[in-house]
Amino acid sequence: MLKKYLPILFCLLLIMGPAFAATTTVEVTDPNGGEQLNRVGNNPYTISFTITSDDNSFLVDLNYSNSNTQGTGTPIITDVNTLSSTITCADTNFDISPVTCTYSWSTTNVGNGDYYILADVNAPVAAETDFDPSDATFNVDSFYVATYESGDLDNVTIDLVGTFLAVIVDNIVILVTLAILLIVVLRSKQITSMIMGFVRR
């Protein structure tokens, strides 16, 4: 009689099997497209991503890239364990998925441009990996003022000062050159005046 139900049981296993399988997924949530990052006002910037899995320990790779293709761009972190102090996760045991994790990213050496964050997650115990890029590009620039909520004057002041400092840093060579030229011109005028005074005598 059992043989009679074997085809039905087999079909149920095919349908329900994936639901019982451990599946590890990662999703980049911030920056996820459209953000404007100021290298001073938004430095460091908090990268956020979620991990869904039956496992409880993961190795994380984060890159920033002009492309949303896996393996491209510049590494931010490589094979960093979620149990380390480098990454902060809301639930280190991953008892209830998805779990939000964050990384504090220094943007000091990031050039102006449009980028994606690329996240790779490896679950060694479950032998599973997953990849997710930002949905769209975000922008890094020294001239942008960070987004702020209405009435948040403290942040506005900080961001404006940060932008001003970033402009100075980016143009320090030009400023120094202009200062030297100004000194030369002033000294030239002084020398000329001294010569003219001597001649008149």
Secondary structure, 3 states (H helix, E strand, C coil): CHHHHHHHHHHHHHHHHHHHCCCCEEEEEECCCCCEEECCCCCCEEEEEEEECCCCCCEEEEEEECCCCCCCCEEEEEEEECCCCCCEECCCCCCCCCEEEEEEECCCCCCCEEEEEEEEEEECCCCEEEEEECCCCEEEECCCCCCCCCCCHHHHHHHHHHHHHHHHHHCHHHHHHHHHHHHHHHHHHHHHHHHHHHHHC
